[in-house]
Amino acid sequence: MDPQSRLPRAVFFDVGDTLLDTSAMLDAALYTALVPIDPARTIDEVRAAVGRSGDSLPQRRPPYHVARENAAWWIDRYRRVGVELGLAGEALERFVDSVSQSHFQGDALSIVPDAPPALRRLAERGIALGVISNWDDTLEPILARKGLHRFFKVFVASAVLGRAKPDPRVFEHALKQMGVAAGDAWHVGDDPTCDALGAARAGMRAALLDPFDLYGQLDGTGIVRVKRVGEAVDRILATSDQR
């Protein structure tokens, strides 16, 4: 049989900390918003204010995929940090508006370096690509701003769907949108429960980004553990060609 016929028909990706690095998002967004208001402040002061505000931060309550409540939670969080930085009145409002706009546009998110070439390799093999992410309704605009939107045919954001991973119905919805069976698809993500186990329970093949080798207990479950997105693509293509 021609190896091409054994390739998966679709590969789906998580977004946060899979395609886009969120590690610097909070500090960078807060500091960037603070500089025009008080340029003498440092990012260390921002980090200290985040720490001090921890006990007074609003409690985030499920369902986390509801976009309106999710947005309100983040805005309230930023307001508490601004108060800890000593801001008040018009300066506080400017800070909250600036950091919120930056957050929801994804300004502080960076593209995982090997993600674009990995996506390109799959697309060149004729494999349809999609994203399945516990994200709000900013998912597609942010992917467009980062230049990644063009790779994907299907976009599933939990806030829009009204369900969140690892609910198998999220994966089933994405598969239906793509028009493929679970056995013909892979999912790549960084969360062992929401991404890897969620996809596997929905009948998909799953690759888990595990750069620090934390999830050895998943060995033997059929879940493929990898260090990078590019390695996930290597394994997907190699495993598929050997089937």
N, C-alpha and C positions, 0 to 999 in steps of 0.2 A: 504493500500500500504506500502511496506517495506520502512522505512525512508531512507535507502541507495539509493533507486532509486530517491529520491528527492534532493539528494546532487547536487551541481553544478558540471558540467563536468570539468570546468577549473576555475582557479583563476590566475589573472595577477597582477603583482606588479610593481609600480614605483621603482626606485633605490635610487636616491639622497634624503636623509632625510626621506626615508621610510625603506630601508634595510641597507643603509650605511649612517652614520652620516658625513655630510660635514662641520659641524659648525667650526671645528678647522683647516680646510684644508689650507686656505691661510696663516694664521699666522705660523702654524707648518711647512709648506713646506718652507716658506721663511727663518724662523729662522734656520731650519736644514741645509739649503744650506749655510747660512752665517757663522755658527760656525767654519767650517774648514778654512775659509778665515780670519776671525777676531773673535777669541774666546772670546774676551773681551766685545763684544757687547751683548745687552740684548734683550729679546723679546719685551719689551716696546719700545725700539728704532725702532724695525721692525714695530710695530704697528703705531708709529708716522710717519715713512717714508711712510707707506701705505696711511695715512691720508693726508700728504703733497703732495703726488703724484696724488691725486685724480683729480685735475683740469687739469693735463697734460696727464691723461691716454687716450689711444686710444679709439675712439668711436666704440662701437660694433654695427654692422649694420646687419639687417636681410638679408638673412635667417640664423638664428642662428644654424641651424642643419647642415650647410655645414662644414664638418670636417676640411678641410684645412684652411679656413678663421678663424674658431674657434680656432684652435691651434695657428695661427699667432697672434691672438688677445691676448691670454694668455701670449705668449712669450714676446710680446711687453709690456704688463702690467708689467711683472716681471722685464724687463729691466728698465722701468721707476722707479720702486721701488729701484732697485740697485743703480741707479744714485742718488736718494734721500738719500741713505745710504752713499754716498760719494765714491762709487766704480767706478773704471775706468780701461780701458785697459784689461789686462789679468785677473785681479781679477773680473771684471764685467762679462767677458765672462764665467769664471768658475761658478760664482754665477747663471747666467741665465741658463747655461747648467744643473747644478745640480738641481735647483728648477723645471725646466721644466721636467726633467726625473722623479723626484719624483711625480710631478703632474700627468703626464700621466700614471704612474704605479699605482696611487692611494695610495701611501705610507701613506699619512696623513689621509686617510679615515678610519673610524672605523666601525665595524659591530654593528648595533643596537642590544643591548643585547638579546631582546626577539624574534628577527627575526628567528634565526635558529630553536628553538623549535616550533615556530608557523608554519614555513614551513614544518617541520617534521610531525606535526599533520595533516596537509592537505594531504601530500603525503601518510601517513599511511591510510587515508580514500579512497585512490585510485583516488584522484583528480589531474588532470594534472596541472602543474604550468608553468607560463611564466613571462617574464619581458617585459614591454613596457616603454621605458625611452627616454626622450630628452637628448641624450648622443652622444658622438662621437664613433669612431670605437675601442675605448679602452674598451668598455663595457664588452664584454665577457672575455678578459684577466684579467681585474680587478676583476670581480666576481670569476674567477678561483683562483686568488691569495688570495682572501679572504675566499675561501672554500665554496662559495655559488653556484657556477656554477652547481654542481651536482644535485641540486634540480629541475632544470628547463629544459623544453623540447623546449620551443620557446623563442627566444631572438629578440626583435625588438628595434633597436637603431635609433633614428631620423636621424642621420648623414648618416647611411647606406641606410635607406629607402628613404631619400630625402624629408621627410615631418616630421612635429613636432606636438605633442599634443598641443592643443585639436582638431586638424583636425580629423574628424571621420574616415577618410581613414586609419589613423595609427592604430586605434583599429580594424577596419575591416580587415586590413592586418593580424594582430596578430590572430584574430579569424579564418581566413582562414587557416593560417599556422597550427593552433592547430586542425582545423577540427571540430569546435563547433559553434553553433549558439549564437548570442549575449545574448539571454534570458537564456542560460545555463552557463553564465560566470559572474564573478565578477572582479572588478578592485579595488586595494587598493593603495592609494597614498596620498601625503601631500599637493598637490596644488588644491585649490577649483575649479579653472578654467580648467587648463590643465588636471588634473586627474579626479576629481569627476564629474564635468559637462561635460567634454569631453567624459568620458565613458558612462555617463547616456544618452547623446545625440546619442551615437552609439548603444543604446539599451541594454547596460550592467547594472547590478547592481553595485553600487559604494559605497565604504567605504572610508571616508576621515579622515586622521589622523589630529585631531584638539586638541592637548594637552592643549592649553590655552583657549579653548572655544571661538574662535573668529568668527565662521561662523554659528551662530544660525539662520541667515536668510535662510539657506539651509534646515532647518527643514520643513517638509511637502512636500519636493520635491522628497522623496524616497531615498535620499542620507543618508547613515548611518554615523553619526559622532562618532568617537572613540578617546581614548587617546593614545592607543598603538597598535602595530601590533598584539600582542596576543589577544587584545580585539576585533580587527577586525575579527580575525579567530573565536573567540567565537561567534560573531554575525552572521557571515556567516554560521557556522554550525547550530546554533540555529534557525536562520530564515529559512534555507533550510529544516530542519527537521520538521518545523511547517507548511510548505506549503502544 
